[in-house]
Amino acid sequence: MKFVIKHEMKGRIRLHMAQRQMSIRQADLLQYYLTTLPQVKAAKVYERTCDAVVRYEGSRKNLLEGIQKFSYRDEKLVKLAPKHTGRELNQEYKEKLIRKVLVKAFTKTFFPAPLNALYTAAQAIPYLWKGVRCLAKGKLEVEVLDATAITVSMARSDVNTAGSIMFLLGIGGLLEEWTRKKSVDDLARSMSLNIGKVWQKVDGAEVLVPLSRIREGDLVTVHVGSMVPLDGIVAEGEAMINQASMTGESIPVHKEAGGYVYAGTAVEEGEITICVKKAAGSTRFERIVHMIEESEKLKSSVEGKAATLADALVPWSLGGTVLTWLLTRNAAKALSILMVDFSCALKLAMPLAVLSAMREASGHHITVKGGKYMEAVAQADTIVFDKTGTLTKAQPVVADIVTFEGRDQNEMLRVAACLEEHFPHSMANAVVSESVRRHLVHEEMHSKVDYIVAHGIASYIGQERVIIGSYHFVFEDEKCVIPEAEREKFEKLPEEYSHLYLAMGGVLAAVICIQDPLREEAAKTVRRLKELGISKVVMMTGDSERTARAIARRVGVDEYYSEVLPEDKAGFVEQEKKAGRKVIMIGDGINDSPALSAADVGIAISEGAEIAREIADITISQDDLLQLVTLKALSNGLMKRINGNYRFVISFNLGLILLGVAGVLTPSASALLHNTSTLGVSLKSMTDLLA
């Protein structure tokens, strides 16, 4: 690709691509390609000018050589680059706003009075029709107030006031529509599938392959806790499927052979093999957008209160207008009340504030599935942490492998990795990563793998039963034994590590010692959350009392519970809710799913189990636990903004009404100030909460 360097400074370069014009898709392809270059820290493409601004580090020469290799016809790039980036949406609404402002300026400047009156009357027809339809339904809502204000202004030959009302209503409507669509668009993108590899079934064996290799008609196996990667029909097995993301059903749906499953739903119980029907999952984005737009999850209670209050105030505004005219016989004073309605600002500003906060959260890599969850975070006083992968780092490492009966370390690690890779969790990932680091390539040597939630994994290698998991699972449930001659070795296992027990044929074969370092920011996160209003911080873990106590002391939690099962976590959450507390639960594993579902707000780590992300109301990235602090600060700020909006709208508009009735303000001035304040509070509601 040819280009010209327009401007350059250290670490930043502006390029002009050698083409006459750039389409939206081309701009998206170029921006995606630039972000894949190793030297690039950030990139922005401007399709109108065919320019690109790149911030980079490292070799300038390698950067320019990389850009020269770019081509719009790169098939691999076309497949990988996202199709829904929001660029087209932003351009569409920018053009609509510019067009509306230019039309208003042109008509006001160049139209003579008679023509301007005709133009304004034509513009008023849609507003009047909405008001008439609202009345026909027996409702007195904001549309009736708008129509009445425009009609009275036109009847008094006050064309300028009528035009101003419609212009500001139009601008406000466009801004609301743009913000809502952009927020939904951003939210849908963050909720879209991010599945890299799947288990393809070939000749009876499962092979891990990239999702891009799957074609219609291929067989894909989906294990418990995993997300269905593509639409398809169940060919084998049966499972309970969580379809909340697609259908809104809160209860898992039973699927068996012949049943249809959707991409993005999650397997809560069982295991299925699906015959893929839609290899290209492009429709998932549109389905998510539709789900979000239709879902009541988007509505926080403050939004509902605002809409209810807005509609409830309409009859009072109309009644006040009539009463003022009856008492004063002054049409101007009566019209001053009609020109000032509370509902416009209340209905517009509150949803904008909520959606803008959700969009801002998305910018901090926090996915919020509905406005009501931010409201619940603001009200929360209790937070429950899972330990592994949440308070501790999401990538624990294997510190040691203690073998028994003279078994080989690498062979035991190979067996463990072969089982654990089917059910990714932080500890399982540590085992698999260590086997990769040691170059222990393995073929599938076992039969069907069974996962017992919060306990472990069981399978057969030949005729020998192999299990891996917790002490409780291996020794108490499965009744495995420790070789008598090596009991002393077992007793001396290092206490500072978490232990994963591997048994073969009912006898302990190896103990994998997992080092799970505490997140550096964990203690700071707990401290900051308490400063922001959380009064009770709890840690719950399946680990031993010894490990739990050490972590709890370092983090600074108020309470901790060790050796808990999934139902124990969910039971604790329910108990706290019954005590009148608002509870946040944060976790990353399959075993956290019941508690995530039970909490007022469930928060999942983005790199955790797919079922946890599916059930959770909010998702944060694994990089930084301080995102919880950002989320709490955003939620607190949102509620503060909404309450401030209420106070401002009511006090300012009440002041306008009183000044209008007193004859200080003319109807035209009241309308201008009212609509300007509505636009102002709406624009303010769209700004970032965390400056």
Secondary structure, DSSP 8 states (H G I E B T S, - for coil): --EEEEEEETTEEEEEESSS---HHHHHHHHHHHHHSTTEEEEEEETTTTEEEEEE-S-HHHHHHHHHT--TT-HHHHHHS-S--SHHHHHHHHHHHHHHHHHHHHHHHHS-HHHHHHHHHHHHHHHHHHHHHHHHTT---HHHHHHHHHHHHHHTT-HHHHHHHHHHHHHHHHHHHHHHHHHHHHHHHHHS----EEEEEETTEEEEEEGGG--TT-EEEE-TT-B--SEEEEEEEEEEEE-HHHH--SS-EEE-TT-EE-TT-EEEEEEEEEEEEES-TTHHHHHHHHHHHH-GGG--HHHHHHHHHHHHHHHHHHHHHHHHHHHH--HHHHHHHHT--HHHHHHHHHHHHHHHHHHHHHHTTEEES-HHHHHHHHH--EEEEEIIIIIB-SS-EEEEEEESTT--HHHHHHHHHHHHTTS--HHHHHHHHHHHHTT------SS--EEETTTEEEEEETTEEEEEE-HIIIIIIS--B--GGGHHHHHTS-TTSEEEEEEETTEEEEEEEEE--B-TTHHHHHHHHHHTT--EEEEE-SS-HHHHHHHHHHHT-SEEE-S--HHHHHHHHHHHHHTT--EEEEE-SGGGHHHHHHSSEEEEETTS-HHHHHH-SEEE-SS-TTHHHHHHHHHHHHHHHHHHHHHHHHHHHHHHHHHHHTTSS-HHHHHHHHHHHHHHHHHHHTS-S--
